[in-house]
Amino acid sequence: MNFPDKYTSCRIVFWLCIAILFAIPLEVFHLLLGVFHTLFEWIEVTLDFIIEVIFDTTVHNTQIVVFYILIAAFFYGLYRLWRGFPDFYSQKKQNLHILLLVEIDVILDYWQESVMNKIKLLSIATGLILLLLF
C-alpha cells in the first residue's frame, strides 16, 4: 500500500477544511456543539455514579462534589492551554505560511499552463464565493 507522505496529507486536510468552511459551516458547528454536550453529560453522569457509589453521599452532595471537580478540571485545562498555546501557535503559523507559499506556487504554475486551467480555476473560485454567499 502506498500511503501519502506528510506534505500530501497536510494539503488534503487543508483543502478539506477550506471546503467544509465554505460549504457547511453552521452544520459543522452544530455537530461539534452536540458532540461536546454529549461528552460533557456522559462525564457528569459517570462522575455522579462514581462519587455516589464510593462515598455513599446524597444527590445534593454528589452534585456539589461533581461541580467542583468539573470546575477544577476546566481551570486546569485553561491553565495548560495558556501555557502551551504560544509555542503551538507559532509552530502552526509557520507551517501554515510554508504550506500557503507552496500552494500559491502550485496554483500559479497551474494557472500558466493553459486557458482551460484558467477557466477551471475561475469557475471553482466563483462557485466557492457563491456557496459562501447563499
C-alpha positions in Angstrom: 0.0 0.0 0.0 1.2 3.5 -0.8 0.3 5.9 1.9 0.6 9.7 1.1 3.5 11.5 2.6 3.1 14.1 5.3 3.0 17.0 2.9 0.3 15.4 0.8 -1.7 14.6 3.9 -1.4 18.3 5.0 -2.6 19.5 1.6 -5.6 17.2 1.6 -6.6 18.2 5.2 -6.1 21.9 4.4 -8.3 21.9 1.3 -10.8 19.7 3.0 -11.1 22.2 5.9 -11.5 25.1 3.4 -14.2 23.2 1.5 -16.0 22.4 4.8 -15.8 26.1 5.9 -17.3 27.2 2.7 -19.9 24.5 2.2 -21.4 23.7 5.6 -20.2 26.0 8.5 -23.4 26.0 10.5 -24.0 22.3 10.3 -20.4 21.5 11.4 -20.6 24.0 14.3 -23.9 22.4 15.4 -22.4 18.9 15.2 -19.4 19.9 17.3 -21.7 21.5 19.9 -23.8 18.4 20.0 -20.7 16.1 20.4 -19.2 18.3 23.2 -22.6 18.5 25.0 -23.0 14.7 24.9 -19.4 14.1 26.1 -19.9 16.6 29.0 -23.2 14.9 30.0 -21.5 11.5 29.9 -18.6 12.6 32.0 -21.0 14.3 34.5 -23.2 11.2 34.9 -20.2 8.9 35.2 -18.7 11.1 38.0 -22.1 11.3 39.7 -22.3 7.5 39.8 -18.7 7.0 40.9 -18.9 9.6 43.7 -22.3 8.3 44.9 -21.2 4.7 45.0 -17.7 5.2 46.5 -18.6 7.9 49.1 -22.3 6.9 49.7 -23.5 10.6 49.5 -26.9 12.2 48.9 -27.8 13.5 45.5 -27.2 17.1 46.5 -23.7 16.4 48.0 -22.8 14.4 44.9 -23.8 17.3 42.6 -21.7 19.7 44.7 -18.6 17.4 44.6 -19.0 16.8 40.8 -19.4 20.5 40.2 -16.2 21.4 41.9 -14.3 18.5 40.2 -15.5 19.8 36.8 -14.6 23.4 37.7 -11.1 22.3 38.8 -10.7 20.3 35.6 -11.9 23.2 33.5 -9.5 25.7 35.1 -6.6 23.2 34.8 -7.4 22.8 31.1 -7.4 26.6 30.7 -4.0 26.8 32.5 -2.5 24.1 30.3 -3.9 25.9 27.2 -2.5 29.3 28.4 0.9 27.7 28.9 1.2 25.7 25.7 -0.7 27.9 23.2 2.1 30.4 22.3 4.5 27.7 21.2 1.8 25.7 19.4 0.5 28.8 17.7 3.9 29.9 16.4 4.7 26.4 15.1 1.4 26.1 13.3 1.6 29.6 12.0 5.0 28.9 10.4 3.7 25.5 9.0 0.7 27.2 7.5 2.8 30.0 6.0 5.0 27.5 4.3 2.0 25.4 3.1 0.4 28.6 1.7 3.5 29.6 -0.2 3.8 26.2 -1.8 0.1 26.1 -2.6 0.3 29.6 -4.2 3.3 28.4 -6.4 1.3 25.3 -7.4 -1.8 27.4 -8.3 0.3 29.9 -10.3 2.0 27.1 -12.2 -1.4 25.5 -12.9 -2.7 28.9 -14.0 0.1 29.4 -16.5 -0.3 26.0 -18.2 -3.4 26.6 -20.4 -6.5 28.6 -20.9 -8.7 25.6 -19.8 -6.9 25.7 -16.4 -7.7 29.4 -16.0 -11.4 28.7 -16.8 -11.4 25.8 -14.2 -9.8 27.9 -11.5 -12.1 30.9 -12.1 -15.2 28.6 -12.0 -14.1 27.0 -8.8 -13.4 30.4 -7.2 -16.8 31.6 -8.4 -18.5 28.5 -7.1 -16.9 28.9 -3.6 -17.9 32.5 -3.4 -21.5 31.6 -4.4 -21.5 28.9 -1.7 -20.4 31.4 0.9 -22.9 34.0 0.0 -26.0 31.8 -0.5 
